[in-house]
Amino acid sequence: MNIHLREYQQECIDSIIHAGPGAWLAVMATGLGKTVTFANLPRTGRTLILSHRRELVTQPRKYFDCDYGIELGTQHSHGEPVVSASVQTMTHRMNNFAPDEFDRIICDEAHHSGAKTYHDIFNYFQPRQLIGFTATPNRSDSVRLDDVFQDIVFERDLKWGIQNGYLSDIYCRRVNIGYDLSHVKTSGGDYAPGELEEAMDGTADAIAQAYKDMAIGATLVFAVSVKQSEEIAKRISGAAVVSGKTPPKERQALIDGLANGSIPCLVNCMVFTEGTDIPRVETVIIARPTQSDSLYTQMVGRGLRLAPGKDKLNLIDCVGATGSRSLCTAPSLLGIDLSPVPEKKQQELEGLLFDLPDKATTLSDCPESWIRNVEIVDLWAKTQSYNTHGVNWFKQPDGRMTLSLPHKRLTIPPADKLGRCNFGGRIVTMQYALDNAYKMLCRDYAKEKYIWDVSAAKRWGAQPASEKQMRLVSRMCKGFDCTELTKLEASQILNRRLAG
């Protein structure tokens, strides 16, 4: 297959070749063509491609100019130069291959590779290169990959793709359609399908209304089930449903109809999450709630292609009550963690995609958020196995850790996929940055320990706030009810204001 690679795709290939033997990570946003990139890596031996979902196993076949074997369910490879396998299947079949069988292993959607199933495969095989590809942005609350990959050898994120004219800009909006996922169980890192479908029952009217009020041009709607897809389509004039049971010729005819304007809207259930190229799509409606960054990114990715007359992608998130469950929405595309943003203020996170980080930071900059951030940081540190030394860090939506001191604010930048950050002009591990910040605080701010040390602050601040503290808080944070504040909570608010 003769494919003309874009300059950055060739640069990625060159970076991987230059890296030599080892385990390397390449970050490439959805829509920039990571599959065609890794398909064009020069082969000096057999290649194994690992994917975490069934549909990803067969998708790369069209980009390879050689025999392509599959290890999935009842399908088996037969010595082909390229073998594509699901991780679940390969965990049971890896003993069918010699440890040195493959010269290169490509791990697609590599942000999943911290899981034990991946580790079992990586520990068995001995390739010359292990290359991970991911489109998911840095997430300070996601699994770290530093125990799998040595370094990030190439990175082109969503912002780069949009700013350099390869992807469409995104205008983000939210509409509350009234669902409640607070009691829906999680299975395999996402909402359990059956329970999710039940929780979304009765939302078709609201989704159809969102289309009528907010959609622009050719529209793709992602629903939770075929039944819900049909219910939504019934309520939208001219809409059609595409499901896994739609015959290939009929599916293509429907896609062509959306592309030429004869069909205004296609409603689907998990059909267009991968590999569908419809540049004319101007609106994507996410009516399929998910906790999976990669699935959310793939759904949005169907609308990122450029097209004549297309100004930007109109992205509509259908939201509802989630309780303590996480929900991927537009800020997830940039790795923004909404836990520091009070739920009642999250509705304000609308507008152009790259305006959202500043909006999220502004919305999290409030007394309620400052007080509960101790719990957020504790949870973050626990999931990442970090030792914060009891420092009263504040976690910003973009992953930055900040500490308010008298007339000063100390900052540690967000960690990358390998748990590293730029601290003091050096690329160091996040733990190194936390350790050295703690040493500096002990040295230079010993007298103010009640401000930055959580344990000392709790001992000092368990009593109700003083009248002077409450007067100052009332003056600085108009409209905030400070009658129930402790000394610690009041101090957190005042220090934050004074350091701001």
C-alpha positions as CSV (number, residue, x, y, z in Angstrom):
1,M,0.0,0.0,0.0
2,N,1.6,3.3,-1.2
3,I,0.9,5.9,1.5
4,H,2.4,9.4,1.5
5,L,3.2,10.2,5.1
6,R,2.8,13.6,6.6
7,E,6.0,15.3,7.9
8,Y,5.3,14.7,11.6
9,Q,4.4,11.0,10.9
10,Q,7.8,10.5,9.3
11,E,9.4,12.4,12.2
12,C,7.7,9.9,14.6
13,I,9.1,7.0,12.7
14,D,12.5,8.5,12.6
15,S,12.4,9.1,16.4
16,I,11.5,5.5,17.0
17,I,14.3,4.2,14.8
18,H,16.8,6.6,16.4
19,A,15.7,5.5,19.9
20,G,17.1,2.0,19.3
21,P,16.5,-1.0,21.5
22,G,14.2,-0.4,24.5
23,A,10.7,0.5,25.6
24,W,9.5,3.9,24.2
25,L,6.3,5.9,24.3
26,A,4.9,7.9,21.4
27,V,2.0,10.3,22.0
28,M,-0.2,11.2,19.0
29,A,-3.6,12.8,19.2
30,T,-6.7,11.1,17.7
31,G,-7.0,12.1,14.0
32,L,-3.2,12.5,13.5
33,G,-2.8,9.0,12.2
34,K,-1.0,6.9,14.7
35,T,-2.1,3.6,13.0
36,V,-0.7,4.6,9.6
37,T,2.4,5.7,11.4
38,F,3.2,2.5,13.2
39,A,2.2,0.5,10.1
40,N,5.0,2.2,8.2
41,L,7.8,1.5,10.7
42,P,10.5,-0.5,8.8
43,R,10.4,-4.2,9.8
44,T,13.6,-6.1,10.6
45,G,11.7,-9.0,12.0
46,R,8.2,-10.0,13.1
47,T,5.9,-7.5,14.7
48,L,3.2,-8.0,17.3
49,I,0.4,-5.4,17.7
50,L,-1.5,-5.5,21.1
51,S,-4.9,-3.9,21.4
52,H,-7.3,-3.8,24.4
53,R,-10.5,-3.9,22.3
54,R,-11.7,-6.4,19.7
55,E,-12.4,-3.8,17.0
56,L,-8.9,-2.4,17.2
57,V,-7.4,-5.8,16.4
58,T,-8.5,-5.9,12.8
59,Q,-8.5,-2.2,12.0
60,P,-4.8,-1.8,11.2
61,R,-4.8,-4.5,8.5
62,K,-5.6,-2.1,5.7
63,Y,-2.4,-0.1,6.3
64,F,0.0,-3.1,6.0
65,D,1.5,-4.3,2.7
66,C,2.2,-7.8,4.0
67,D,0.3,-10.9,5.4
68,Y,-1.5,-10.0,8.6
69,G,-2.3,-12.6,11.3
70,I,-4.9,-12.3,14.0
71,E,-5.0,-13.8,17.5
72,L,-8.6,-13.2,18.7
73,G,-11.3,-15.6,19.8
74,T,-11.4,-18.4,17.2
75,Q,-8.9,-16.7,14.9
76,H,-5.2,-17.8,15.0
77,S,-2.1,-16.5,13.2
78,H,0.1,-18.7,11.1
79,G,3.6,-17.3,11.0
80,E,2.7,-14.0,9.3
81,P,5.3,-11.1,9.6
82,V,2.7,-9.0,11.4
83,V,0.4,-10.4,14.1
84,S,-2.4,-8.4,15.7
85,A,-3.9,-9.6,19.0
86,S,-6.2,-8.6,21.8
87,V,-4.4,-8.4,25.1
88,Q,-7.0,-10.8,26.6
89,T,-6.4,-13.4,24.0
90,M,-2.6,-13.1,24.1
91,T,-2.4,-13.6,27.8
92,H,-3.7,-17.2,27.2
93,R,-1.7,-17.9,24.0
94,M,1.7,-16.3,24.6
95,N,3.3,-19.7,25.3
96,N,2.5,-20.6,21.7
97,F,5.3,-18.2,20.7
98,A,9.0,-18.1,21.6
99,P,10.0,-15.3,24.0
100,D,12.2,-13.8,21.2
101,E,9.5,-14.4,18.5
102,F,8.9,-10.7,17.8
103,D,11.5,-8.0,16.9
104,R,9.0,-5.3,17.8
105,I,5.9,-5.1,19.9
106,I,3.5,-2.2,19.3
107,C,1.1,-1.5,22.1
108,D,-1.9,0.5,20.9
109,E,-3.8,2.6,23.4
110,A,-0.7,2.3,25.6
111,H,-2.2,4.2,28.5
112,H,-3.8,0.9,29.5
113,S,-0.5,-0.9,29.7
114,G,0.0,-0.4,33.4
115,A,-2.5,-3.3,33.9
116,K,-1.3,-6.7,35.1
117,T,-2.4,-8.4,31.9
118,Y,0.0,-6.2,29.9
119,H,2.8,-6.8,32.4
120,D,2.4,-10.5,32.0
121,I,2.9,-10.3,28.3
122,F,5.8,-7.8,28.5
123,N,7.5,-9.9,31.0
124,Y,7.3,-13.0,28.8
125,F,8.4,-11.5,25.4
126,Q,11.9,-10.1,24.7
127,P,11.5,-7.8,21.7
128,R,14.2,-5.5,20.5
129,Q,11.7,-2.6,20.8
130,L,8.5,-2.1,22.8
131,I,6.6,0.9,21.3
132,G,3.6,2.3,23.0
133,F,1.2,4.6,21.2
134,T,-1.4,6.7,23.0
135,A,-3.6,9.7,22.2
136,T,-4.7,10.2,25.8
137,P,-3.2,13.4,27.4
138,N,-1.3,13.7,30.6
139,R,-3.5,12.9,33.5
140,S,-2.2,13.4,37.0
141,D,-4.8,11.0,38.3
142,S,-4.2,8.2,35.7
143,V,-1.9,5.2,36.0
144,R,1.8,5.9,35.5
145,L,3.7,4.1,32.8
146,D,7.3,4.6,34.1
147,D,7.5,1.0,35.0
148,V,6.8,0.0,31.4
149,F,8.4,2.7,29.2
150,Q,11.8,4.4,29.5
151,D,11.0,7.7,27.8
152,I,8.6,9.6,25.5
153,V,10.3,9.8,22.2
154,F,7.6,11.7,20.2
155,E,4.7,13.9,21.2
156,R,2.1,15.7,19.1
157,D,-1.0,16.4,21.2
158,L,-4.5,17.7,20.3
159,K,-3.6,21.3,20.8
160,W,-0.7,20.9,18.3
161,G,-2.9,19.2,15.8
162,I,-5.5,21.9,15.9
163,Q,-3.0,24.8,16.0
164,N,-1.1,23.4,13.0
165,G,-4.2,22.9,10.9
166,Y,-4.4,19.1,10.9
167,L,-7.6,18.9,13.1
168,S,-10.7,20.9,13.6
169,D,-11.1,23.3,16.5
170,I,-13.8,22.4,19.0
171,Y,-16.6,24.4,20.6
172,C,-17.8,22.6,23.7
173,R,-21.2,22.7,25.3
174,R,-23.1,20.8,27.9
175,V,-26.8,19.9,28.4
176,N,-28.2,18.1,31.4
177,I,-30.6,15.4,30.2
178,G,-31.5,14.2,33.7
179,Y,-29.8,10.8,34.0
180,D,-28.4,9.4,37.3
181,L,-25.4,7.2,37.3
182,S,-24.6,7.3,41.0
183,H,-25.6,3.7,41.5
184,V,-24.4,2.2,38.2
185,K,-21.5,-0.2,38.8
186,T,-18.2,-0.1,37.1
187,S,-16.9,-3.0,35.0
188,G,-13.6,-3.1,33.2
189,G,-13.0,0.6,33.9
190,D,-16.3,1.9,32.6
191,Y,-20.0,1.8,33.4
192,A,-21.5,-1.6,33.3
193,P,-23.4,-1.7,29.9
194,G,-26.6,-3.3,31.1
195,E,-27.0,-0.9,34.1
196,L,-25.9,2.0,32.0
197,E,-28.6,1.3,29.5
198,E,-31.2,1.1,32.3
199,A,-30.0,4.3,33.8
200,M,-30.3,6.1,30.5
201,D,-33.8,4.9,29.8
202,G,-36.2,7.8,29.2
203,T,-33.6,10.3,28.1
204,A,-34.3,10.0,24.3
205,D,-36.6,13.1,24.3
206,A,-34.0,15.3,26.0
207,I,-31.3,14.1,23.6
208,A,-33.5,14.8,20.6
209,Q,-34.3,18.2,22.0
210,A,-30.6,18.9,22.4
211,Y,-30.1,18.1,18.7
212,K,-32.9,20.4,17.7
213,D,-31.7,23.3,19.9
214,M,-27.9,22.9,19.5
215,A,-26.8,20.8,16.5
216,I,-25.2,22.3,13.4
217,G,-24.8,20.5,10.1
218,A,-24.1,16.7,9.7
219,T,-24.4,15.2,13.2
220,L,-23.3,12.0,14.8
221,V,-25.0,10.9,18.1
222,F,-23.4,8.2,20.3
223,A,-26.0,6.3,22.3
224,V,-25.8,3.5,24.9
225,S,-27.7,0.8,23.0
226,V,-29.4,0.0,19.8
227,K,-32.8,0.4,21.5
228,Q,-31.9,3.9,22.7
229,S,-30.5,4.7,19.2
230,E,-33.8,3.8,17.7
231,E,-35.7,5.9,20.3
232,I,-33.6,8.9,19.6
233,A,-33.8,8.6,15.8
234,K,-37.6,8.4,15.9
235,R,-37.6,11.8,17.4
236,I,-35.3,13.5,14.9
237,S,-36.7,14.1,11.4
238,G,-34.6,12.3,8.7
239,A,-32.3,10.6,11.2
240,A,-31.0,7.0,10.7
241,V,-29.6,4.3,13.0
242,V,-26.4,2.4,12.4
243,S,-25.7,-0.6,14.6
244,G,-23.4,-3.6,14.6
245,K,-26.1,-5.5,12.7
246,T,-26.4,-3.0,9.9
247,P,-25.1,-4.7,6.7
248,P,-21.8,-3.2,5.3
249,K,-23.4,-1.9,2.1
250,E,-26.3,-0.3,4.0
251,R,-23.9,1.2,6.5
252,Q,-21.8,2.7,3.7
253,A,-24.9,4.1,2.1
254,L,-25.9,5.8,5.3
255,I,-22.4,7.2,5.8
256,D,-22.5,8.5,2.2
257,G,-26.0,10.0,2.9
258,L,-24.6,11.9,5.9
259,A,-21.6,13.1,3.9
260,N,-23.7,14.4,1.0
261,G,-26.3,16.0,3.2
262,S,-29.3,13.7,2.3
263,I,-29.3,12.4,5.9
264,P,-28.9,15.0,8.6
265,C,-28.1,12.8,11.6
266,L,-26.8,9.3,12.3
267,V,-27.4,7.7,15.7
268,N,-25.1,4.8,16.6
269,C,-24.1,2.5,19.4
270,M,-20.3,1.8,19.5
271,V,-20.1,1.6,15.7
272,F,-18.3,4.8,14.9
273,T,-15.8,4.8,17.8
274,E,-13.0,3.7,15.5
275,G,-11.8,4.1,12.0
276,T,-14.7,5.9,10.4
277,D,-13.7,9.0,8.4
278,I,-16.6,11.4,7.8
279,P,-14.9,14.8,7.5
280,R,-18.2,16.6,7.0
281,V,-19.4,15.8,10.6
282,E,-19.9,19.2,12.3
283,T,-21.7,18.1,15.5
284,V,-20.9,15.2,17.8
285,I,-23.4,14.5,20.6
286,I,-22.1,12.3,23.4
287,A,-25.2,10.6,24.8
288,R,-23.1,7.6,25.8
289,P,-21.7,8.4,29.3
290,T,-18.2,6.9,29.8
291,Q,-15.4,6.9,32.3
292,S,-12.9,5.9,29.6
293,D,-10.7,8.7,28.4
294,S,-9.8,6.7,25.3
295,L,-13.4,5.8,24.3
296,Y,-14.5,9.4,24.8
297,T,-11.5,10.7,22.7
298,Q,-12.4,8.2,20.0
299,M,-16.0,9.3,19.9
300,V,-15.0,13.0,19.6
301,G,-12.3,12.1,17.1
302,R,-15.0,11.2,14.5
303,G,-15.6,14.9,14.2
304,L,-12.1,16.2,14.2
305,R,-11.4,15.9,10.4
306,L,-11.2,19.1,8.4
307,A,-13.7,19.8,5.6
308,P,-14.5,22.7,3.2
309,G,-16.9,25.1,4.9
310,K,-16.5,23.5,8.3
311,D,-15.6,26.1,10.8
312,K,-15.2,23.9,13.9
313,L,-16.6,20.8,15.6
314,N,-19.7,21.5,17.7
315,L,-19.3,19.1,20.7
316,I,-22.3,18.5,22.9
317,D,-21.9,16.5,26.2
318,C,-25.1,15.1,27.6
319,V,-24.5,15.2,31.3
320,G,-26.5,14.2,34.5
321,A,-25.9,13.1,38.1
322,T,-22.9,10.9,38.6
323,G,-22.4,10.9,42.3
324,S,-18.8,9.9,43.1
325,R,-18.3,8.4,39.7
326,S,-16.1,10.2,37.1
327,L,-17.5,11.2,33.8
328,C,-15.5,12.1,30.7
329,T,-16.6,15.4,29.1
330,A,-14.8,17.9,26.9
331,P,-12.2,18.9,29.5
332,S,-11.0,15.3,29.5
333,L,-9.6,15.9,26.0
334,L,-7.0,18.1,27.6
335,G,-6.4,16.0,30.7
336,I,-8.3,18.4,32.9
337,D,-9.4,16.9,36.2
338,L,-12.7,18.3,37.4
339,S,-12.6,17.0,40.9
340,P,-11.3,20.4,42.2
341,V,-14.2,22.2,40.5
342,P,-17.5,22.2,42.6
343,E,-20.2,20.3,40.8
344,K,-22.6,23.2,40.6
345,K,-20.0,25.2,38.7
346,Q,-19.0,22.5,36.2
347,Q,-22.0,23.6,34.0
348,E,-20.1,26.8,33.3
349,L,-17.3,24.9,31.5
350,E,-18.4,25.7,27.9
351,G,-16.7,27.5,25.0
352,L,-13.7,26.9,22.8
353,L,-11.7,23.9,23.9
354,F,-8.5,25.7,24.7
355,D,-10.3,28.3,26.9
356,L,-11.4,25.5,29.2
357,P,-8.2,25.1,31.3
358,D,-8.3,28.7,32.4
359,K,-12.0,28.5,33.1
360,A,-11.6,25.3,35.2
361,T,-8.8,27.0,37.2
362,T,-11.0,30.0,37.8
363,L,-14.0,27.9,38.8
364,S,-11.9,25.8,41.2
365,D,-10.6,29.0,42.8
366,C,-13.2,29.2,45.5
367,P,-13.5,28.6,49.2
368,E,-15.4,25.3,48.9
369,S,-12.7,23.9,46.6
370,W,-9.8,25.1,48.8
371,I,-11.3,23.3,51.8
372,R,-12.0,19.9,50.2
373,N,-8.8,19.8,48.3
374,V,-7.0,18.1,51.1
375,E,-9.1,15.0,50.4
376,I,-8.5,15.3,46.7
377,V,-4.7,15.4,47.2
378,D,-4.8,12.5,49.6
379,L,-6.7,10.4,47.1
380,W,-4.3,11.4,44.3
381,A,-1.2,10.6,46.3
382,K,-2.6,7.2,47.3
383,T,-3.5,6.2,43.7
384,Q,-0.1,7.3,42.5
385,S,1.9,5.9,45.5
386,Y,3.4,9.3,46.2
387,N,4.5,10.6,49.6
388,T,3.5,14.2,50.0
389,H,5.1,14.4,53.4
390,G,1.9,15.8,54.8
391,V,2.3,19.1,52.9
392,N,-0.9,21.0,52.3
393,W,-0.7,20.9,48.5
394,F,-3.6,22.2,46.4
395,K,-4.3,20.2,43.2
396,Q,-5.2,22.3,40.2
397,P,-7.5,21.0,37.4
398,D,-4.5,20.7,35.0
399,G,-2.6,18.6,37.5
400,R,-0.3,21.4,38.9
401,M,0.3,21.2,42.7
402,T,0.3,24.6,44.4
403,L,1.0,25.6,48.0
404,S,0.0,29.0,49.4
405,L,2.5,30.6,51.6
406,P,2.5,34.1,53.0
407,H,2.8,36.3,50.0
408,K,4.1,33.5,47.8
409,R,2.9,30.4,45.9
410,L,5.0,27.3,45.4
411,T,4.2,25.3,42.3
412,I,5.1,21.8,41.0
413,P,4.1,21.3,37.3
414,P,1.8,18.4,36.3
415,A,3.5,15.1,35.7
416,D,3.8,13.5,32.3
417,K,2.9,9.9,31.5
418,L,6.1,8.7,33.0
419,G,5.5,10.5,36.3
420,R,8.1,13.3,35.6
421,C,7.9,17.0,35.7
422,N,10.0,20.1,35.1
423,F,11.1,21.2,38.6
424,G,13.8,23.8,39.0
425,G,14.7,23.6,35.4
426,R,15.3,19.9,35.5
427,I,13.2,16.9,34.4
428,V,12.7,14.9,37.6
429,T,10.3,12.4,39.0
430,M,7.2,13.8,40.7
431,Q,8.4,12.2,44.0
432,Y,11.8,13.9,43.7
433,A,9.9,17.3,43.3
434,L,7.7,16.5,46.3
435,D,10.7,15.5,48.4
436,N,12.7,18.6,47.6
437,A,9.8,21.0,48.1
438,Y,9.4,19.4,51.6
439,K,13.1,20.0,52.4
440,M,12.8,23.6,51.3
441,L,9.7,24.1,53.5
442,C,11.4,22.6,56.5
443,R,14.4,24.8,56.0
444,D,12.8,28.1,55.1
445,Y,9.3,28.0,56.6
446,A,9.6,26.2,59.9
447,K,7.8,29.0,61.8
448,E,4.9,28.7,59.4
449,K,4.5,25.0,59.7
450,Y,0.8,25.4,60.8
451,I,0.2,26.7,57.2
452,W,1.9,24.0,55.1
453,D,1.9,20.9,57.3
454,V,-1.5,19.2,57.3
455,S,-0.9,17.4,60.7
456,A,0.3,20.6,62.4
457,A,-2.5,22.6,60.8
458,K,-5.2,20.1,62.0
459,R,-3.9,20.2,65.6
460,W,-3.8,23.9,65.5
461,G,-7.0,24.5,63.5
462,A,-9.5,22.0,64.9
463,Q,-11.3,24.7,66.9
464,P,-14.0,27.0,65.4
465,A,-12.7,30.0,63.4
466,S,-12.1,33.1,65.4
467,E,-14.3,36.2,64.9
468,K,-11.4,38.0,63.3
469,Q,-10.9,35.1,60.8
470,M,-14.6,35.1,59.9
471,R,-14.6,38.9,59.4
472,L,-11.7,38.6,57.0
473,V,-13.2,35.7,55.1
474,S,-16.5,37.5,54.8
475,R,-14.7,40.5,53.4
476,M,-12.5,38.6,51.0
477,C,-15.2,36.0,49.9
478,K,-18.4,37.9,49.7
479,G,-21.5,35.7,49.8
480,F,-19.6,32.7,51.3
481,D,-21.1,31.2,54.5
482,C,-18.2,31.1,57.0
483,T,-20.2,30.4,60.2
484,E,-19.2,26.7,60.3
485,L,-15.5,27.1,59.5
486,T,-12.7,25.8,61.6
487,K,-9.5,27.7,62.2
488,L,-7.7,25.5,59.7
489,E,-10.3,26.0,57.0
490,A,-10.4,29.7,57.5
491,S,-6.6,29.8,57.4
492,Q,-6.6,27.9,54.1
493,I,-8.9,30.5,52.6
494,L,-7.0,33.5,53.9
495,N,-3.6,32.1,52.9
496,R,-4.9,31.4,49.5
497,R,-6.2,34.9,49.1
498,L,-3.1,36.5,50.5
499,A,-0.8,34.4,48.2
500,G,-3.0,35.0,45.2
